[in-house]
């Protein structure tokens, strides 16, 4: 029996929370956020066969739920500090089907 492999073009939304800086008005500079997302999510995920090329999906089925959890785990160390908190990760599998992940514990800065 042949495997039924297929691809997805996921869309990921990341939400942060924190007090905006009084000078810049930003919780985090969006350029910095984009650099973190490119390094932690796009580089390891983009154009990859998740089941074979991206741990932990060699052991865990890459459902949207598991992908959202993995992205959280990749981002949380960089987005949890004294001024910024990772609030949620949303992964769209299609334009109208998505999951939200809010983490299991509050981040510890």
C-alpha positions, 0 to 999 in steps of 0.5 A: 500500500502506498503512503498518502503524502501531501503538502500544506502551505501553513500560515502562522500567526504569533501574538505577543503581550506586554507593556508597550515601550513608552518611547517606541510604543511597541511591545517588540520591534516587528523587525526583531520579531520577523528575524526570530520567526525566520530563524526559529520557524521559517528556516527549519520548516520551509520546503521541508518534508516535516515527517522526515526532516523536522524533529520532532515530527519524525516521532510525532504526527505533524498535525496543526495542533502539534505544529503549533505546540512545536512553534511555541516551544521554538519561540518561547525562549526568545519571546519570554522576558521581562517585557514581552510574553508569547501569548499565542500561536495560531496555525492555519491549515487552510483559510478557514481551519486553524488551531490556537495554542496558548502554552501549557504554563506561563513563561518564566522570564 
